[in-house]
Amino acid sequence: MCIRDRNIDNWFDENRVHNEHETDIRRTQLYVLSAVYYGGILSLARIYALGVIGRLNGWKRYDKDTYLEVEIADLPPGEVMQIVWNGMPVFVRRLTGEEIKEQNELPKDTLLDPAKEVVFSDAGSTKVLVCSAVCTHLGCIPIPYLGAYNGWVCICHGSVYDKFGRVRQGPALENLPMINNSIYDTTLCIEELKFPREPSVRFWA
C-alpha cells in the first residue's frame, strides 16, 4: 500500500515538474478548461432565457393584428359582406335555414374538395359563414351572388363556389378556407387562434 502511494506521488511530481517546463501544454490546458467552464455557463443561460421567453409568450393570448371584432347586427339574412382581417379580404355570409337546406341537397359529385369541413357559427335563427375572400386558384377575389349556385364566381378564370364556399367548378381545386371565429350576441370575433402560445409544461420549450 505504501509502495503504491509512493508511486502515485512520484507520478504527480514527475508530471508537475514536466508541466512547469512545458508552458505550451499548460496554456492549452487552461484554454480547454476555460472553454468548458464558460460553455457550460452559456448553455445554462440559454436554457433559462428560453424558459423565460416561453412563459412570457404564453401570456399573450392574441397575436398583433390577428383579432378583429365586427358588428353584424345590420347584416340581413342571405347577404354577404366583405371585410379586411389581418391584411386579407374575408367574406362574412349570413345563411338562412332555407339556404342551408338548399345547399345540403346539392349533388355531392360536383364537389371538387369534399374532404374539407365547412364551419358555421350560430347567430340566432341563422348561421354565419366566415371564409377567405381569396380564390384558391390564383388569388383573385370572387364575386358573390353569381353562378349556378348563387355563391361566388371568380370572373378572372371562371371558378365557381356555392354558398358554403365549396368549389364546384375549376380551375380552382380547393374550397375557400374557413376563418376561425365566434359570435357573441351581434358581435363577430375573428381570430387566428384562441390560445396560440400557451406556456409549455417543459420550461425549455
N, C-alpha and C positions, 0 to 999 in steps of 0.2 A: 504493500500500500504506500509506503514511504517512497519506494523507488519510483512508483507511478507518479506520485505528486511531484517528485524532483524532475522527472522527465517533462511533465506538463509545464512546470516553472521554467525549465530550460528552453522549452519551445517558445513560450511567450517572450522570454528575454531575448532569444535569438531574433524573433520577428520584430521586437521593438527596436533593437539595435539596427536591424536591416532597414526598417522603415524610416528611422531617423536620418539615414543617409540617402534614401530614395525619396526625395521630395516630390517627384512627379507622381509616384504612387499614392502618397499621402494626399496630394491635391486632388487626384482623381477620386479617391475615396470620399473626400469631403464633398465634391460635386455630386456624386451619386447619392450620398445621404441627404444632402440639401434638396436635391430634386425629388426624392421620395417623400421627404417631410412636407415640402411646400405643395407637392402634387396631392397629397392626402388632405391638406387644409383646403385647397381649391375644390376638390371633389365634395367635401362636406359642405362648403359654402354654396356650391351649385345645387346640391340636393335641398338645402334649406331654402334657397331663393326660389326654386321651382315649387316647393311646398307653399310658400307664402303667396306666390303669384297665382297658384291654383286655387287657393282659398279666396283670394280677392276676386278672381274671375267668377267664382261660384256665387258671389253675392250679386252679380249683375244679371238681372232677370231678362233683360231685353237688350239686343244689340242696338247700337245707334241707328236711327232712321229705318228700323225694321218693324216698328209698331205704329199702327195708324187706327184712329177712330173715325168712323164715317156715320153720319146720321142718315138713316134710310127710311124715316117716317114718311117722307114725301115721295118715295119710290112706289108707284102703283103696281099692283099685281099684273104680271105679264110683261113688264117693262124691263129694260136694260139700262144701266148707267155705266159709264166708263170713268175710272179714276186712275190716279198715279200713285203707286206704292213702291217705295224703295227704288225709285227711278224707273219703274217698269209699269206699263199700262195694264190695267186689270179690269175685267168685266164683273159686274155685280148684277145678277139676274134674279128677280123675284118671280117664282113659279107658283101658279095656282094648282089646286088639286086636279083639275081637269087636264092641265098641261102635263102634269107628271103621269097621269094615267095614259094620256095620248102617247107620250114618249116611251113609256114602258111597253106599249102594244106595237111599237115599230118592229119590223123584221130584224132579227139578230144577225142574219147572214150578210148584211151590208156594213156591219161594224168592222172597221179596219184595225182597231186596237181594243179588242173586247176584254183584255185582261186588266185594264186599268179601272180602278174603283172610282165611282162618282160620289162625291161627298156633299151633303146638303146641311144647312143649318136651319133649325126651326124658327119661324117668325110668325107666331100666331097661327092663323089658318093657312098660311103659305109657307113655302120653303125658299131659302136663298142659296143660290149657287155663286161661288166666288172662284173665278178661274183666270188664268193668264190671258191677256188680250193679244198675245203674240202667236202668230201662226207657226205651227211646228214644222212647216216646210222650209221657208227661207226668212221668217221673221217679220212678215208684213202684218198689218192689223186687219183682221176680218171685220166685215160689216154685218151688224145684227139685222134680224127680221127678214133675211133673204134666203133663197133656196127652197128646195122641196120640203125641207124640214122646219122652215121658219126660224132656224137657229142663227148660224153665221156663215157667211161665204167670203172667202178670200178672193177679191176681184183681181188680184195680181196674177194668180196662177190657177184659180178655179177650185181650191179645196173647199169642201162643204162639211159643216158641223151641225149637229142637231142642237136642241135647246139645252141638252146636258153637256155640251162641249165635246161630244164624241165625234170623231172624224168618220164621215160616211162616204166621202169621195176624195181621192187623191188629187194632186201628188203628195199631200201630207199623209203621213202614216201613223201619227200619234195624236191622241186626244189633247185638247187644251189642258195644260197642267193645272191641277187644283191648288188653291191657295189656302193655307191653314187660317181658320177664322173661328170666331164665336160671336154670338149675339146676346146682348143684354138689353132687354126692353126694345128700344128702337135704335140702339147703337151697335153698329157692326165694328168689331175689333179684329183687325187683320194683323197677324204676327207671324214671323218666320218660324218660331218655335217657342213654346211657353217657357220652358226652363232649359235653354240650350247648354248652359255650362254649370251644372250643379257640381259642388265640390266632390272630388273622388274620395273613396274610402282609403285610397293609398295616397299619403301626403306627398309622395314624389311624382305622381302622375297628374 
